Amino acid sequence: MSVNNMKELLAYSAAKKAERAAEWNAERLQDGYCRGLNHNEYMRMKSSGKTVFMKGKDFSHRQRWNYTN
């Protein structure tokens, strides 16, 4: 980019802005706009909550020492 004066700079920036807008609009036409989930989509999502059972201490705290009982 070689700009010699302010008019060229303004024309260049306006052209780049229009180019970015056209690219963005083309993506929106292809993919659509981002939106939130509706109720059915939200209810289909699985998320694990806090678990109650022991997770990491099963073997070493119970089964490993069973031979001594």
C-alpha positions in Angstrom: 0.0 0.0 0.0 1.5 3.3 -1.0 -0.6 6.3 -0.3 0.6 9.7 -1.2 -2.1 12.0 0.1 -5.2 12.0 2.4 -7.7 11.6 -0.4 -6.0 8.4 -1.5 -5.9 7.2 2.1 -9.7 7.8 2.6 -10.5 6.1 -0.7 -8.3 3.1 0.2 -9.8 2.8 3.7 -13.4 3.0 2.3 -12.6 0.3 -0.3 -11.1 -2.0 2.4 -14.1 -1.4 4.6 -16.5 -2.3 1.8 -14.4 -5.4 1.0 -14.6 -6.5 4.6 -18.3 -5.9 4.7 -18.9 -7.9 1.5 -16.8 -10.8 2.9 -18.8 -10.7 6.2 -22.1 -10.6 4.3 -21.1 -13.6 2.1 -20.3 -15.6 5.3 -23.7 -14.7 6.8 -25.5 -15.8 3.6 -23.7 -19.1 3.7 -23.7 -19.9 7.4 -26.4 -17.7 8.8 -26.3 -15.6 11.9 -25.3 -16.8 15.3 -28.2 -17.3 17.7 -28.8 -18.9 21.0 -30.3 -22.3 21.6 -34.0 -22.9 21.7 -35.6 -24.9 24.5 -35.4 -28.3 22.7 -31.7 -27.8 21.8 -30.9 -26.7 25.3 -32.5 -29.7 26.8 -30.6 -32.0 24.5 -27.3 -30.8 25.9 -25.7 -33.1 28.5 -23.7 -31.6 31.3 -22.4 -33.5 34.3 -23.1 -32.0 37.7 -21.2 -32.6 40.9 -20.9 -36.3 41.6 -21.3 -37.8 45.1 -19.3 -41.0 44.7 -15.6 -41.3 45.4 -13.6 -40.8 42.2 -9.9 -41.4 42.8 -9.6 -43.4 46.0 -11.5 -46.6 45.2 -8.7 -49.1 44.7 -6.1 -47.8 47.1 -8.5 -47.2 50.0 -10.6 -50.3 49.7 -9.6 -53.2 47.5 -5.8 -53.1 47.8 -5.8 -54.0 51.5 -8.6 -56.6 51.5 -6.1 -59.5 52.0 -5.4 -58.3 55.5 -9.0 -58.7 56.7 
